[in-house]
């Protein structure tokens, strides 16, 4: 036998044995197979059959463009991020699909015939692997109707197939990825495609030039305008579809995720989260690089299912926070018995009860959290929140916060003192001595702290003269504090050091400036919103006397802001026309807060004219041009305010 015929024979043998192997009926041992392989490698090193699974066999596939856009997906790592997205987007109905962990594929049909199957590639163009796709389950070669368009799905391998036929592969996704791109197509019949999206041909075409003015946006007709009818159409047309459920309440999706997480070990496929979409299809959004109407709601990395056995209410100042006590459970090497429940909205939203089976999640260093209800058990009972504070006041349940509304609540007062000592890092002043001073009525406000003398303090039980002296020295040593520490030390709910620093960076860097700023102006600060602005504004009013009393003791002063008096010092701004992001008085207030000044007319020496319409030909515009004064738009103005553009 000459070399060529022996090589032909070897190719044919290797092909047969590969087929037998991948079909689960190997006829020869691995060693015998390797011997054939080695012989062929010597005789015909370039043989196309000498490409092993997992080697990059992709090159050589023709390239093809996608029909459906493939933008990057927004992600929510936990229920908080997911609920924040829901609050922003507000869909009337949510379609929650299982997010399959496989390899993406687009199946393109013309007149009912499968013409192309395209891998993800770079998102726009992928490899055309049609011959392989035709061998996969769930890929109809011919549709029952002469339909043209594309279906998007995920190429998957079941866990059972992986264990039985491809035990050398790391996981189902790697196996599916490698096999779908084999040039010889071997193993493709062990893959399946589950679809989750579809659109008819032309849905994403842009109108040609000349029609643009009349174009009112793309139209998409039933059944492709609705996620559910889309999925029903896919199933009726012969595709396999991913599992999904429809919900109206965001918290229902949170619990659905918990159920899937709890049950996923028993599933056929690897799943790495949910994809949550609004039910109505929005083509404009799908075209975006980052579509907004859908989100990937990821699964936690480390979680366990446990039973909620009790809820404790932890008190901090006026606020009561629920803490879940769960049946001890191991997560990531530690035993978890307590988990954060956030607030009463969380409890009601998830429908938690004492006795419920819940998902407990641990992320890095953060305390464990309950992230959803898996199932309710028959003998479960309602979680009761406390109704009244120890001061007698009826608690207010705002959903996000359960608190005592009594301004004179002793708990609020002592918490403020504790907060003050902690923000100013006055460690020697321990909680026990503070409690004694508070209970005796000697120290009930921050100013009272500064009237204490060592001799008096020493007279309190178990406090010697030396330690009393140390405590007072420690307290008095913090004689200048930053504005952020001063305000944060007064324990205004939700106003920490960071928030005050943000306000200071925006130019509100003295107590006076902050007190005088209307809350509408404060709400324009980067990182603030209406609520934060109102809380800080109201808090400063309510605490004005208490703050002044502290400053009046003379024991402490607020460190003055940098002497340069603000980053816009020496700059002047004139406005013409409307601004989009804020009203003119607010714009002027923000300039002044940063140390700049404002002018009502354009004159020599003006630093900037701010206008959204530089071509308007207004008197101010022309004058600025003549004088060579820079004319800037709103974007640039905002960038200057935020310190993101030169000009300061
Ligand atoms: Zn109270």
Boltz pocket constraint, residues with backbone or C-beta under 6 A from the ligand:
constraints:
  - pocket:
      binder: B
      contacts: [[A, 389], [A, 390], [A, 391], [A, 392], [A, 393], [A, 404], [A, 405], [A, 406], [A, 409], [A, 410], [A, 411]]
      max_distance: 6.0
